[in-house]
Amino acid sequence: MLDCSKNRAGFDRVLMAVAATFLTVSATSAFAQPSSTRNSPAELAIDAAIPRPEPANVPPPTANDFKPDTTAPVSDAPKVTEKAAETKPSEVVTAPVVDTGKNDVSKVDASKADAGKVDASKPDAAKNDTAATTTESAPATPAVEPAKEPAKAVSNVPPADQPVAGKLSEMFGSKSLRYFDRKPERAAVEKFYTAREFAPVWTQGGIVTEGGKGVIARLKDAASDGLNAADYPVPDFAAATNPDALAEAELKLTASVLDYARQAQSGRMHWSQVSADIQYPEHPTDPAEVLANVTTAKDASAALDSYNPPQKLYRQLKAKLAELRGLDGPVIEIAEGPALKFTPARNKSQPAIEMEDERVPQLRAKLGITENADDTHYDASVAEAVRKFQSSVELKPTGVLDDRTVKAINSPKRDRQIDTVLVNMERWRWLPRELGAPSIGNAYVILNIPDYTLKVMQNGAQVWTTRVVTGKPGIHATPLLTETMKFITVNPTWNVPPSIIYGEYLPALQQDPTVLQRMGLRLDRASDGSIHISQPPGEANALGRIRFNFPNKFLVYQHDTPEKSLFAKEDRAFSHGCMRVQNPDQYAATLLGITEPQGHYTPERIRSMYGQSEIDIKFPTPIPVNITYQTAFVDDAGKLQFRKDVYGRDATMLTLLRNGKSKDLETVIAHSQPNYVRPVGSLPTSVTYAADNSGPSFFERLFGGPTAPQAAPAGRRPPQQQQRVINR
């Protein structure tokens, strides 16, 4: 507290000199008026605290009276000066400075307690009293501390990782686009790190975690799964010695993890890049799920590996790829020598001729023949293995071991076969992860076009198999697809596909207007000008006795055929795209036995339905049908088999993989589909039409599905026919 009577004597004299006359007049006037008796202690205290001013003979002020006060604390000076600047002279006069050091503190408190009792007719006086008290008390009051900022939430990021977390937070504001060019992945990554307060996941305190080591090992070994390790770069964490470098390495590794998972599951190239006649269900990865799965797994490497196809045939190809790359021991070389040939027996008098050569045991080992491994005779089994190998490398399948065949077998590390395995592993990524229907023992149908075989699988085992005829190379190639078989049709009507109508039959009508009648075909023309040709059920029907229906945009299906002789041929690409089944009655009984076991269907019961009326049998549970293109596969004996690239799919894919940019190959290509509406030009006037109406579309005629018996739509079948529906 400052003693104003001692330290500010000059200032007091100035004030007293200025107000001396006014005070004298005011005091005299006040004393002249009668005053009320002050009896309360509070009033007496006020009187004692405020002494009566006395007239003073003060000399005029001099320059020395205005010397600065050097005894007051520096911190208080601004406050006093500011207060003095705001105080009016009249207010100072009514509230003289009091030496608090000489007055009892209790008196000051009493004066504050009765401040409210000041006469209302003198508000200025009360205001002056308050101002004076504040002025005197200010130096004694502790300085007010500035308002404190709200307390920050405690960070869950370890102190050692906080610098990297800060850099990651900054990078997501600008640089993260360099690593994640796909918006869904960038959004998922940013959300993932935001939830972690941007703490790094692959390092702790600058040291790579076990999870980080696991994914790095998996990425470096990408070639074992038929992928290109260069597509998934691994940053050098050892060289990352500061937060900036560690944050950049963190995002690079995260980007590689997402790229690997995406391509391991869906493929390095989208199937639309290869051909227009491929359609498999899309099954892209969820980047948020990938990050959550890999970063929380006990074994991060195994978690990342799980995005590769789980099917047994894929895993078998992976093992064979390792063998072909020389991981199974030295490569066997077949020496050059005379051509070896096997001549089968013609009759009892002319037995089979088996040439003998010391190279045959090596040949057996090279081609995977385990029976009689040391036998030097070029027998029927060796000749058959040579013939299949020749077919797989597009040599003439003669079964004769000539110089060209020896050279092909001795190709360095079988680079051609490695490429074939790689593209087959890639095609497995297009297929659904679950090939079958879980409710019926994961049953499914799988057809391999290059092998011309169809298999029915259930509970991971083969239930039944048969030979098939597939589409010719080119525009009639059988499409690759996955659909569900919903019903079969016994005694089907053949609704001729538009491609055959407009590509073959209409040109034939221009040459011979009666050709369709002679073939037993029915011609309908709708009001929009479109043409429909059909063949009624019967023994001569092009679809045979049974059609297996799995609706698809390519309008293909599986069916019986009256041309049974084609199944004896080795190469069986003869159809217009549909698949002909060798034993349809057994096929139907097998499928119905799986989807409707209580029906007790047998081949004999199926054949008993043959007749002139269509019978649709609906499956209670549809069975998935997978049409595949496997030019390399492992057979039941564990041997790697190769088949001819009949449609050139392998060559197309290898060219894309070698010349295309990895991420560009994942782009979906839209292919236009042919639109058959009306014939080009007019048909001869002598052509006879069965009807002229606007009947159902070809798809509806073909895959309308089992419905309740009703009047047959025009063009579906002759009016006298009836349809039976078995719908259990």
C-alpha positions in Angstrom: 0.0 0.0 0.0 1.4 3.5 -1.0 1.7 6.3 1.6 0.3 9.2 -0.5 1.1 11.8 2.3 4.8 11.1 2.0 5.4 9.9 -1.5 3.1 12.2 -3.4 3.4 15.4 -1.3 4.0 17.6 -4.4 0.9 16.2 -6.1 -1.2 16.8 -3.1 -0.1 20.4 -2.8 -1.1 21.0 -6.4 -4.5 19.6 -5.9 -5.0 21.5 -2.6 -3.9 24.8 -4.2 -6.3 24.4 -7.1 -9.3 23.6 -4.9 -8.5 25.7 -1.8 -11.1 28.4 -2.5 -13.8 25.9 -3.5 -13.2 23.9 -0.4 -13.4 26.8 2.0 -16.7 27.9 0.6 -18.1 24.4 0.5 -17.0 23.6 4.1 -18.4 26.9 5.5 -21.8 26.2 3.8 -21.8 22.7 5.1 -21.0 23.7 8.6 -23.7 26.3 8.6 -26.4 23.7 8.1 -27.7 21.6 11.0 -26.5 18.0 10.9 -28.3 15.0 12.2 -26.9 13.2 15.2 -24.6 10.3 14.2 -25.0 7.6 16.8 -24.2 4.3 15.1 -20.6 3.0 15.1 -20.6 2.8 11.3 -21.5 6.4 10.9 -18.9 7.4 13.5 -16.3 5.4 11.7 -17.1 7.2 8.4 -16.7 10.5 10.1 -13.4 9.5 11.6 -12.1 8.1 8.3 -12.9 11.3 6.4 -11.4 14.3 8.2 -12.8 17.8 7.7 -10.7 19.8 5.3 -9.0 22.9 6.8 -7.9 26.0 4.9 -4.3 25.8 4.1 -1.7 28.5 3.2 0.1 26.5 0.5 2.7 28.2 -1.7 2.3 28.0 -5.4 3.7 24.8 -7.0 7.2 24.8 -8.5 8.8 22.5 -11.1 10.4 20.4 -8.4 6.9 19.4 -7.2 6.4 17.3 -10.4 9.3 14.8 -10.1 8.4 11.2 -11.0 7.7 8.8 -8.2 10.6 6.4 -8.1 9.5 4.4 -5.0 6.3 2.9 -6.5 6.5 -0.6 -8.1 6.8 -0.5 -11.8 3.8 -2.9 -12.3 1.5 -0.5 -10.4 2.5 2.7 -12.3 0.4 2.1 -15.3 -2.6 1.4 -13.1 -2.2 4.6 -11.1 -1.6 6.7 -14.1 -4.5 5.3 -16.0 -6.8 5.9 -12.9 -5.5 9.4 -12.5 -6.2 10.2 -16.2 -9.8 9.0 -15.8 -10.5 10.9 -12.5 -12.1 14.3 -12.7 -10.9 17.1 -10.4 -14.3 17.4 -8.7 -14.2 13.8 -7.8 -10.7 14.0 -6.3 -11.8 16.9 -4.1 -14.8 15.0 -2.7 -12.6 12.0 -1.9 -9.3 13.1 -0.4 -6.4 10.6 -0.3 -6.3 8.7 3.0 -3.2 7.4 4.6 -4.3 3.8 5.2 -1.2 3.0 7.0 -2.3 5.2 9.9 -6.0 4.1 10.0 -7.4 0.9 11.4 -8.3 -1.6 8.8 -11.6 -2.3 10.6 -12.7 1.2 9.9 -12.3 0.8 6.2 -14.3 -2.4 6.4 -17.0 -0.7 8.3 -17.1 2.1 5.7 -17.6 -0.5 2.9 -20.4 -2.2 4.8 -22.4 0.9 5.1 -21.7 2.2 1.6 -25.2 1.5 0.7 -26.5 3.9 3.3 -25.0 7.0 1.7 -27.6 9.7 1.1 -29.3 9.2 -2.2 -29.3 12.9 -2.9 -25.5 12.7 -3.3 -24.9 10.0 -5.8 -21.7 11.6 -7.0 -20.3 11.6 -3.5 -21.0 7.9 -3.2 -19.4 7.3 -6.6 -16.4 9.3 -5.5 -16.1 7.3 -2.3 -16.0 4.1 -4.3 -13.5 5.4 -6.8 -11.2 6.6 -4.1 -11.4 3.3 -2.2 -10.6 1.4 -5.4 -7.7 3.7 -6.1 -6.2 3.2 -2.7 -6.8 -0.6 -2.6 -5.5 -1.4 -6.1 -1.8 -1.6 -5.2 -2.6 -4.2 -2.5 -4.7 -6.5 -4.8 -2.6 -9.3 -6.5 -2.3 -8.9 -10.3 -5.1 -10.8 -12.1 -3.7 -13.8 -14.0 -4.7 -14.1 -17.7 -7.4 -16.6 -18.6 -6.0 -20.1 -19.0 -6.5 -22.1 -22.2 -8.8 -25.2 -22.0 -6.8 -28.2 -21.0 -6.0 -30.4 -24.0 -7.1 -34.0 -24.0 -4.3 -36.4 -23.1 -2.9 -38.1 -26.3 -3.0 -41.8 -26.6 0.0 -41.8 -29.0 3.2 -42.9 -27.3 5.6 -39.9 -26.9 8.2 -41.6 -29.2 5.6 -41.8 -32.0 4.1 -38.4 -31.6 6.5 -36.6 -34.1 5.6 -39.2 -36.8 1.9 -38.9 -35.9 2.2 -35.1 -36.4 3.8 -35.5 -39.8 1.1 -38.1 -40.9 -1.6 -35.6 -39.9 0.0 -33.0 -42.1 0.5 -35.3 -45.0 -3.2 -36.2 -45.1 -3.9 -32.6 -45.8 -1.9 -32.5 -48.9 0.5 -35.4 -49.9 -1.6 -38.5 -49.3 -3.0 -38.3 -52.9 0.5 -39.3 -54.1 0.1 -42.7 -52.5 -3.7 -43.4 -52.8 -5.1 -42.5 -56.2 -8.3 -44.4 -55.5 -10.8 -42.2 -53.6 -12.3 -45.1 -51.5 -8.9 -46.2 -50.4 -7.8 -42.7 -49.5 -10.9 -42.1 -47.5 -10.5 -45.5 -45.7 -6.9 -44.8 -44.9 -7.5 -41.3 -43.6 -10.4 -42.6 -41.4 -8.2 -45.4 -40.2 -5.3 -43.2 -39.1 -7.6 -40.5 -37.7 -9.1 -43.1 -35.3 -5.5 -43.9 -34.2 -4.7 -40.2 -33.7 -2.4 -40.7 -36.7 -0.1 -43.0 -34.7 2.0 -45.2 -37.1 0.9 -48.8 -37.3 4.0 -50.4 -39.0 6.6 -48.9 -36.6 6.9 -48.1 -32.9 9.5 -45.6 -31.8 11.0 -45.8 -35.3 11.4 -49.6 -35.1 9.4 -51.9 -37.5 6.8 -53.9 -35.6 6.2 -57.6 -36.0 3.1 -56.9 -38.1 5.2 -54.6 -40.3 7.8 -57.3 -40.8 5.0 -59.8 -41.7 3.5 -57.7 -44.4 6.9 -56.8 -45.8 7.8 -60.5 -46.1 4.5 -61.3 -47.8 5.0 -58.4 -50.3 8.5 -59.5 -51.1 7.3 -63.0 -51.8 4.4 -61.9 -54.1 6.0 -63.8 -57.0 5.1 -67.1 -55.3 1.5 -66.3 -55.8 1.9 -65.4 -59.5 2.0 -61.7 -58.8 4.7 -59.2 -59.6 6.6 -58.0 -56.4 7.6 -54.8 -58.2 4.0 -53.7 -58.1 4.1 -53.6 -54.3 7.3 -51.6 -53.4 8.5 -51.9 -49.8 10.1 -48.8 -48.2 13.4 -48.9 -46.5 12.6 -48.2 -42.9 16.2 -48.5 -41.9 17.0 -45.4 -43.9 14.1 -43.5 -42.4 15.9 -41.6 -39.6 13.5 -38.7 -39.0 9.8 -38.2 -38.6 9.3 -37.0 -42.2 10.9 -40.1 -43.7 9.1 -42.5 -41.2 5.7 -40.9 -42.1 6.4 -41.3 -45.8 7.5 -44.9 -45.4 4.4 -45.6 -43.3 2.0 -44.5 -46.1 4.0 -46.2 -48.8 3.7 -49.5 -47.0 0.0 -49.0 -46.4 -0.5 -48.3 -50.1 1.4 -51.5 -51.1 -0.7 -53.6 -48.6 -3.9 -52.3 -50.2 -2.6 -52.9 -53.7 -1.6 -56.4 -52.9 -4.9 -57.3 -51.2 -6.9 -55.9 -54.1 -5.0 -57.6 -56.8 -4.6 -60.9 -54.9 -8.4 -61.1 -54.6 -9.7 -59.6 -57.9 -6.7 -60.0 -60.2 -4.0 -57.8 -61.8 -6.3 -57.3 -64.8 -10.1 -57.1 -65.0 -11.6 -59.9 -67.1 -13.2 -57.3 -69.4 -9.7 -56.4 -70.6 -9.3 -59.9 -72.1 -12.6 -60.5 -74.0 -16.2 -59.4 -74.3 -17.5 -62.9 -73.6 -16.4 -63.1 -70.0 -18.6 -62.2 -67.0 -17.9 -63.2 -63.5 -19.3 -61.6 -60.3 -17.4 -58.7 -59.0 -15.8 -59.2 -55.5 -13.6 -56.1 -54.8 -11.9 -55.7 -51.5 -13.0 -53.3 -48.8 -10.0 -51.2 -47.9 -11.3 -50.5 -44.4 -11.7 -54.2 -43.8 -8.2 -54.9 -45.2 -6.6 -52.4 -42.8 -8.6 -53.7 -39.9 -7.9 -57.3 -40.7 -4.2 -57.1 -41.4 -3.3 -54.7 -38.6 -5.1 -56.6 -35.9 -4.2 -60.2 -36.9 -1.7 -62.2 -34.9 0.0 -63.1 -38.1 -0.1 -60.2 -40.5 1.5 -62.1 -43.3 -1.1 -64.9 -43.2 -3.9 -62.3 -43.0 -2.6 -60.6 -46.2 -2.1 -64.0 -47.9 -5.8 -64.8 -47.2 -6.8 -62.5 -50.0 -5.5 -65.0 -52.6 -7.9 -67.6 -54.0 -8.7 -70.3 -51.4 -9.6 -73.0 -53.9 -7.6 -76.3 -53.8 -6.9 -76.1 -57.6 -5.3 -72.6 -57.1 -3.1 -73.8 -54.2 -2.0 -76.8 -56.3 -1.0 -74.5 -59.2 1.0 -72.4 -56.7 3.0 -75.5 -55.6 3.6 -76.5 -59.2 4.8 -73.0 -60.0 7.5 -73.3 -57.4 8.6 -76.6 -58.9 8.7 -75.2 -62.4 10.9 -72.4 -61.1 13.5 -75.0 -60.1 12.8 -75.2 -56.4 12.3 -78.9 -56.5 15.8 -79.9 -57.6 17.9 -80.1 -60.8 16.1 -79.9 -64.2 16.1 -83.1 -66.1 17.4 -82.9 -69.7 16.3 -85.4 -72.4 19.2 -86.3 -74.7 18.7 -86.2 -78.5 18.3 -89.5 -80.3 16.2 -91.4 -82.7 12.5 -90.8 -82.8 10.5 -93.1 -80.5 7.1 -94.4 -81.5 4.6 -96.8 -80.0 2.5 -98.9 -82.4 -0.6 -100.5 -80.8 -1.6 -104.1 -81.5 -3.8 -104.7 -84.5 -4.8 -108.3 -83.6 -3.4 -111.3 -81.9 -1.0 -112.0 -84.7 0.4 -108.5 -84.7 1.1 -107.4 -81.1 2.0 -103.9 -80.0 5.4 -102.6 -80.8 7.3 -100.9 -77.9 10.6 -99.3 -78.8 13.3 -99.5 -76.2 15.6 -96.6 -75.3 17.7 -95.6 -72.3 16.2 -92.1 -72.4 12.7 -93.4 -71.6 13.2 -93.5 -67.7 14.2 -89.8 -67.9 11.2 -89.1 -70.1 8.9 -90.8 -67.6 10.3 -88.6 -64.8 10.0 -85.5 -66.9 6.4 -86.1 -67.8 5.4 -87.3 -64.3 4.8 -91.0 -65.1 5.3 -92.8 -61.8 4.3 -96.2 -62.9 7.3 -98.4 -64.0 9.6 -95.5 -63.5 12.7 -97.4 -64.6 11.2 -99.2 -67.6 13.1 -98.3 -70.8 10.2 -99.3 -73.1 8.3 -96.6 -75.0 4.9 -98.1 -74.2 1.3 -96.8 -74.5 1.4 -94.8 -71.3 4.6 -92.9 -72.4 3.2 -92.3 -75.9 0.0 -90.9 -74.4 1.9 -88.6 -72.1 4.0 -87.3 -75.0 0.9 -86.8 -77.1 -0.8 -84.7 -74.3 2.4 -82.6 -73.9 2.6 -82.0 -77.6 -1.0 -80.8 -77.6 -0.3 -78.4 -74.7 2.5 -76.7 -76.5 0.6 -76.6 -79.8 2.7 -79.3 -81.5 0.9 -81.9 -83.6 -0.2 -84.6 -81.1 1.3 -87.7 -82.7 2.7 -89.3 -79.6 6.0 -89.7 -81.4 9.1 -88.4 -79.5 10.8 -86.5 -82.3 13.5 -83.7 -82.2 10.9 -80.9 -81.9 9.2 -82.6 -79.0 12.5 -83.1 -77.2 13.5 -79.5 -77.7 10.1 -78.3 -76.3 10.4 -80.6 -73.3 14.0 -79.3 -72.6 13.0 -75.6 -72.9 14.9 -73.7 -70.2 13.0 -74.0 -66.9 9.9 -74.5 -69.0 9.4 -70.7 -69.3 6.4 -71.3 -71.5 4.8 -73.6 -68.9 5.5 -71.1 -66.1 3.7 -68.4 -68.1 0.8 -70.7 -68.6 0.6 -71.4 -64.9 0.7 -67.7 -64.1 -2.2 -66.7 -66.3 -4.3 -69.6 -65.0 -3.6 -68.5 -61.4 -4.7 -65.0 -62.5 -8.0 -66.4 -63.9 -8.7 -68.1 -60.6 -8.8 -64.6 -59.0 -11.8 -63.8 -61.2 -13.9 -66.7 -59.9 -16.1 -66.3 -56.8 -14.5 -67.2 -53.5 -17.4 -69.6 -52.8 -18.0 -71.7 -55.9 -20.9 -73.7 -54.5 -24.2 -73.4 -52.6 -23.6 -73.8 -48.8 -27.1 -75.2 -48.1 -26.5 -78.2 -50.3 -23.0 -79.2 -49.3 -21.2 -76.4 -51.3 -22.3 -78.2 -54.5 -21.5 -76.7 -57.9 -20.8 -77.5 -61.5 -17.4 -76.6 -63.0 -16.7 -76.9 -66.7 -13.2 -76.6 -68.2 -13.4 -75.5 -71.8 -9.8 -76.5 -72.9 -10.2 -79.9 -71.2 -13.7 -80.4 -72.6 -14.9 -81.8 -69.3 -17.6 -81.1 -66.8 -17.6 -82.0 -63.1 -20.2 -82.0 -60.4 -18.6 -81.2 -57.0 -20.0 -81.5 -53.5 -18.3 -81.2 -50.1 -15.0 -80.7 -51.9 -15.1 -84.0 -53.8 -16.0 -84.9 -57.3 -19.4 -86.5 -57.5 -19.7 -87.0 -61.3 -18.0 -86.1 -64.5 -18.6 -86.3 -68.2 -17.2 -85.1 -71.6 -18.6 -82.0 -73.3 -18.5 -80.2 -76.6 -17.8 -76.5 -76.5 -18.0 -73.5 -78.8 -15.8 -73.0 -81.9 -12.9 -70.5 -81.6 -13.9 -67.0 -82.7 -17.3 -65.5 -82.5 -18.8 -68.8 -81.3 -16.5 -69.3 -78.4 -18.2 -70.5 -75.2 -18.3 -67.6 -72.7 -16.7 -67.7 -69.3 -19.2 -67.0 -66.6 -20.7 -67.9 -63.2 -24.5 -68.3 -63.0 -27.0 -70.5 -61.1 -28.8 -73.4 -62.7 -32.5 -73.0 -61.7 -34.3 -75.7 -63.6 -34.0 -78.3 -66.4 -36.3 -78.9 -69.3 -37.1 -82.3 -70.6 -38.1 -82.4 -74.2 -37.1 -78.8 -74.9 -38.0 -76.6 -77.8 -35.0 -75.3 -79.6 -35.3 -71.6 -79.8 -32.6 -70.8 -82.4 -30.2 -68.1 -81.0 -30.3 -64.7 -82.9 -26.7 -65.2 -83.9 -27.5 -68.3 -85.8 -30.8 -66.9 -87.2 -29.1 -63.7 -88.6 -25.8 -65.2 -89.4 -26.8 -68.5 -91.0 -30.5 -69.2 -91.5 -31.6 -65.9 -93.0 -28.8 -66.0 -95.6 -29.8 -69.7 -96.3 -33.4 -68.6 -96.9 -32.2 -66.2 -99.5 -30.9 -69.2 -101.4 -33.6 -71.7 -100.6 -36.9 -70.4 -99.2 -37.9 -73.9 -98.2 -34.8 -74.9 -96.2 -36.3 -74.3 -92.8 -39.4 -76.5 -93.6 -37.2 -79.3 -94.7 -35.2 -79.1 -91.5 -38.4 -79.2 -89.4 -38.0 -75.6 -88.2 -40.7 -73.1 -87.5 -40.4 -69.4 -88.6 -42.2 -66.6 -86.8 -42.1 -62.9 -87.6 -43.2 -60.4 -84.9 -44.9 -57.1 -85.6 -41.6 -55.2 -85.1 -40.0 -57.2 -87.9 -37.9 -59.4 -85.7 -37.5 -63.1 -86.6 -37.9 -66.1 -84.4 -37.1 -69.7 -85.5 -37.8 -72.7 -83.3 -37.7 -76.5 -83.5 -40.4 -78.5 -81.6 -39.4 -81.2 -79.1 -38.5 -84.6 -80.4 -35.7 -87.1 -81.0 -34.2 -85.1 -83.8 -34.2 -81.8 -81.9 -30.9 -80.0 -81.9 -30.9 -79.8 -78.1 -31.6 -83.5 -77.7 -33.9 -84.5 -74.9 -32.7 -82.3 -72.0 -31.7 -78.6 -71.6 -30.0 -77.3 -68.5 -31.0 -73.7 -67.8 -28.8 -71.1 -66.1 -30.1 -67.7 -67.4 -27.3 -65.4 -68.6 -26.8 -62.5 -71.0 -24.9 -64.7 -73.5 -28.0 -66.9 -74.0 -26.0 -70.1 -73.7 -26.9 -73.3 -71.8 -26.0 -76.9 -71.6 -28.0 -79.6 -73.4 -28.1 -83.0 -74.9 -27.3 -83.6 -78.6 -28.2 -86.1 -81.3 -24.6 -85.9 -82.6 -23.0 -88.4 -80.1 -20.0 -89.2 -82.3 -18.3 -85.9 -81.5 -17.6 -86.9 -77.9 -15.1 -89.5 -79.2 -12.8 -86.8 -80.6 -9.9 -85.3 -78.6 -10.6 -81.7 -79.5 -14.3 -81.0 -79.2 -14.8 -77.3 -80.0 -17.7 -77.7 -82.5 -20.7 -75.8 -81.1 -22.1 -72.3 -81.6 -21.3 -71.5 -77.9 -23.6 -73.8 -76.0 -22.2 -76.8 -74.2 -23.3 -80.3 -75.2 -23.2 -82.9 -72.5 -22.4 -86.6 -73.3 -24.7 -88.2 -70.7 -27.5 -85.8 -70.0 -29.8 -88.3 -68.2 -27.1 -89.1 -65.7 -26.2 -85.4 -65.3 -29.9 -84.5 -64.6 -30.2 -87.4 -62.1 -27.0 -86.3 -60.3 -28.1 -82.7 -60.0 -31.6 -83.6 -58.8 -30.2 -86.0 -56.4 -28.2 -83.1 -54.8 -30.9 -80.4 -54.9 -33.9 -82.6 -54.3 -32.7 -85.9 -52.7 -36.2 -86.9 -51.6 -37.3 -87.0 -55.3 -35.3 -90.2 -55.9 -34.5 -89.3 -59.5 -32.5 -91.8 -61.5 -31.4 -91.8 -65.1 -34.2 -94.3 -65.9 -36.8 -92.0 -64.4 -35.5 -89.1 -66.4 -35.6 -91.1 -69.7 -39.2 -92.2 -68.9 -40.2 -88.5 -69.3 -39.0 -88.3 -72.9 -41.8 -87.4 -75.3 -43.3 -84.5 -77.2 -44.2 -82.1 -74.4 -41.9 -79.9 -72.5 -41.4 -80.7 -68.8 -39.7 -78.1 -66.6 -38.3 -79.4 -63.3 -37.4 -76.6 -60.9 -34.5 -76.9 -58.4 -35.5 -76.1 -54.8 -32.0 -74.8 -54.4 -30.3 -73.4 -57.5 -26.8 -74.9 -58.2 -23.9 -72.6 -59.2 -22.4 -73.2 -62.6 -18.8 -72.1 -63.2 -17.5 -72.0 -66.8 -13.7 -71.8 -66.6 -10.7 -71.8 -68.9 -8.0 -73.9 -67.4 -5.1 -74.6 -69.7 -3.0 -75.7 -66.7 -4.4 -77.7 -63.8 -3.3 -80.5 -61.4 -5.2 -83.7 -61.9 -6.4 -86.2 -59.3 -3.0 -88.0 -59.4 -1.2 -84.7 -58.5 0.3 -84.3 -62.0 0.4 -80.9 -63.7 -1.6 -81.0 -66.9 -1.5 -78.6 -69.8 -4.1 -78.1 -72.5 -4.1 -76.2 -75.8 -5.0 -72.5 -75.7 -8.0 -73.1 -78.0 -9.3 -69.5 -77.7 -6.0 -67.7 -77.4 -6.8 -66.4 -73.9 -3.4 -67.2 -72.5 -1.6 -65.3 -75.3 -3.8 -62.2 -74.8 -3.3 -62.1 -71.1 0.5 -62.6 -71.3 0.7 -59.7 -73.8 -1.3 -57.4 -71.4 0.7 -58.4 -68.4 4.0 -57.7 -70.2 3.1 -54.5 -71.9 0.3 -52.9 -69.8 0.6 -50.8 -66.7 -0.5 -52.8 -63.7 -3.2 -50.4 -62.4 -4.5 -49.5 -65.9 -5.3 -53.2 -66.4 -7.8 -53.1 -63.5 -10.0 -50.7 -65.5 -13.3 -52.1 -66.6 -13.9 -52.1 -70.4 -17.5 -51.8 -71.6 -18.2 -54.1 -74.6 -21.2 -53.6 -76.8 -23.5 -56.6 -77.3 -25.0 -57.5 -80.7 -28.5 -56.3 -81.2 -30.6 -58.5 -83.4 -34.0 -56.8 -84.2 -34.9 -57.4 -87.8 -33.3 -59.0 -90.8 -31.1 -57.0 -93.1 -33.0 -56.6 -96.3 -36.2 -58.4 -97.2 -36.8 -62.2 -97.3 -38.0 -63.9 -100.4 -41.8 -63.7 -100.8 -42.1 -67.4 -101.0 -40.9 -67.8 -97.4 -43.7 -69.2 -95.2 -44.3 -67.8 -91.7 -45.9 -69.7 -89.0 -47.3 -66.6 -87.3 -47.1 -62.8 -87.3 -47.3 -61.5 -83.8 -45.3 -59.7 -81.1 -44.5 -62.8 -79.0 -42.0 -63.0 -76.2 -38.3 -62.1 -76.6 -35.7 -64.8 -77.3 -34.5 -64.6 -73.7 -38.1 -65.0 -72.4 -38.7 -67.9 -74.7 -35.4 -69.5 -73.6 -35.2 -68.7 -69.9 -38.7 -67.8 -68.9 -38.4 -70.3 -66.1 -40.9 -72.8 -64.7 -44.4 -71.3 -64.4 -47.8 -72.7 -63.8 -49.3 -74.4 -66.9 -50.9 -71.9 -69.2 -51.5 -71.3 -72.9 -48.3 -71.5 -74.8 -47.1 -68.1 -76.2 -46.9 -68.0 -79.9 -43.6 -69.3 -81.3 -42.7 -71.2 -78.2 -44.0 -74.5 -79.6 -46.7 -75.9 -81.8 -50.2 -75.2 -80.5 -50.9 -78.9 -79.9 -48.0 -79.3 -77.5 -48.5 -79.0 -73.7 -46.0 -78.1 -71.0 -45.7 -79.8 -67.6 -44.0 -78.2 -64.7 -42.6 -80.1 -61.8 -42.2 -77.6 -59.0 -41.5 -79.1 -55.6 
